[in-house]
Amino acid sequence: MSEELIFYTNPMSRGRITRWMLEEVGAPYRTEILDYGTTMKDADYLAINPMGKVPAIKHGDRVVTECAAICAYLADAFPEAGLAPAPQDRADYYRWLFFAAGPVEAVLADASLGVKPTADQERMVGYGSLAAVSDALEGAVKGKRYIAGDRFSAADVYVAFQIDWAMHSGAFEKRQAFIDYCTHLNERPACKRVAEIDGPVPS
């Protein structure tokens, strides 16, 4: 595809995930920096994302929001980058990409708000508990370089960012499996370019 690729973001947002993915893809893109409470809520951007949140991408006439969806879309739109397994090998790819988008996102949001379900409520919420999510992720990455097979994929972009952020914010314990998994992924040139472009991760 040769259509223009536009990236809507703010450096202090989950847009950093999309930036990493775009840098891995290697296709040219244009960045539109939006501000919270002002340009994110303007009519022009609400036509892109009615939620008034970033990130979002526009690729030709196609709009994609939500980080996991953007990662999956870009992997498929630019197959030459090799960021998605073959269709028959995508079980772990889809499983952990959307586990990070669902239970991980939800439990980290609740943890940041000081929300902790009771034992009875754990049966109702999709993530169960922070411990359950942490244990599941630890099992998924322990002893592995990549979460979905023997090659780097879009799932690693999303999962590694979430784990790294959760450790950085104190929501997750700094378990050795998490440190080992994230350390070598953070050394990827595309990941390093995110910090060069958007600045360091905020404390």
Buried (B, 14 or more C-beta within 10 A) or exposed (E): EEEEBBBBBBBEBBBBBBBBBBBBBEBEBEBBEBEEEEBBEEEEBEEBBEEBBBBBBBBEEEBBBBBBBBBBBBBEBBEEBEBBBEEEEBEBBBBBBBBBBBBBBBBBEBBEEEEEBEEEEBEEBEBBBBEEBBEBBBEBBEEBBBBBBEEBBBBBBBBBBBBBBBBBBEBBEEBEBBEBBBEEBBEBEBBEBBBEBBEEBEE
